[in-house]
Amino acid sequence: RQDERVKSLKIVIQLAKLLSDSGYPQFYPSMFVLVTEVLERFADMVYNRLLNKAEEALQAKASATSTTEMMFTNDLQSKLSPPGSKAE
């Protein structure tokens, strides 16, 4: 999976370099449109991947915080309850 990301990035770099090729000026407008469409799609994919990673991190943080709060509350309740009472 990591190697696919590296290959994708290398392809995008090569496509961007195509824009500096002035060997066929009559094809430049068409090539510009095609290359920018591919670059835009790549940028969308990168953005969506980063957005998903951020959402996963927030969910993991929220879950960890919730678990910690629950453990702290249960521990505190057990320490504050009078002897012989049943703390739940």
C-alpha positions as CSV (number, residue, x, y, z in Angstrom):
1,R,0.0,0.0,0.0
2,Q,2.8,2.4,0.9
3,D,4.6,1.6,-2.4
4,E,1.4,2.5,-4.3
5,R,1.3,5.9,-2.7
6,V,5.0,6.5,-3.6
7,K,4.3,5.4,-7.2
8,S,1.3,7.7,-7.4
9,L,3.3,10.6,-6.2
10,K,6.1,9.9,-8.7
11,I,3.5,9.8,-11.6
12,V,2.0,13.1,-10.5
13,I,5.5,14.7,-10.4
14,Q,6.2,13.4,-13.9
15,L,2.9,14.8,-15.1
16,A,3.7,18.2,-13.7
17,K,7.0,18.1,-15.4
18,L,5.2,17.5,-18.7
19,L,3.9,21.1,-18.5
20,S,7.5,22.4,-18.9
21,D,7.9,20.5,-22.1
22,S,7.7,23.0,-24.9
23,G,8.5,20.6,-27.8
24,Y,5.0,20.6,-29.2
25,P,3.4,24.0,-28.5
26,Q,0.3,23.2,-30.5
27,F,-0.6,20.4,-28.0
28,Y,0.1,22.5,-24.9
29,P,-3.5,23.7,-24.3
30,S,-4.8,20.1,-24.5
31,M,-2.0,18.7,-22.4
32,F,-2.5,21.5,-19.8
33,V,-6.2,20.6,-19.4
34,L,-5.5,16.8,-19.1
35,V,-2.6,17.2,-16.7
36,T,-4.5,19.7,-14.4
37,E,-7.5,17.3,-14.3
38,V,-5.2,14.5,-13.1
39,L,-3.5,16.7,-10.6
40,E,-6.9,17.9,-9.3
41,R,-8.1,14.3,-8.9
42,F,-4.9,13.4,-7.1
43,A,-5.3,16.5,-4.8
44,D,-8.9,15.4,-4.0
45,M,-7.7,11.9,-3.1
46,V,-5.0,13.2,-0.8
47,Y,-7.4,15.7,0.8
48,N,-10.0,12.9,1.5
49,R,-7.4,10.6,2.9
50,L,-6.1,13.3,5.3
51,L,-9.7,14.1,6.3
52,N,-10.4,10.4,7.1
53,K,-7.2,10.2,9.1
54,A,-8.2,13.2,11.1
55,E,-11.7,11.9,11.8
56,E,-10.2,8.6,12.9
57,A,-7.8,10.3,15.2
58,L,-10.6,12.4,16.7
59,Q,-12.8,9.3,17.3
60,A,-9.9,7.5,18.9
61,K,-9.2,10.5,21.2
62,A,-12.9,10.7,22.1
63,S,-13.1,7.0,22.9
64,A,-9.9,7.1,25.0
65,T,-11.2,10.2,26.9
66,S,-14.6,8.5,27.5
67,T,-12.9,5.3,28.8
68,T,-10.6,7.3,31.1
69,E,-13.4,9.4,32.5
70,M,-15.5,6.2,33.2
71,M,-12.6,4.5,34.9
72,F,-11.9,7.6,37.0
73,T,-15.5,8.0,37.9
74,N,-15.9,4.4,39.0
75,D,-12.7,4.6,41.0
76,L,-13.8,7.8,42.7
77,Q,-17.2,6.3,43.5
78,S,-15.7,3.3,45.1
79,K,-13.4,5.4,47.2
80,L,-16.2,7.8,48.3
81,S,-18.8,5.2,49.1
82,P,-19.3,4.3,52.7
83,P,-17.9,0.9,53.9
84,G,-20.4,-1.9,53.5
85,S,-22.5,-0.1,50.8
86,K,-22.6,-1.4,47.3
87,A,-21.1,1.0,44.8
88,E,-22.1,0.6,41.1
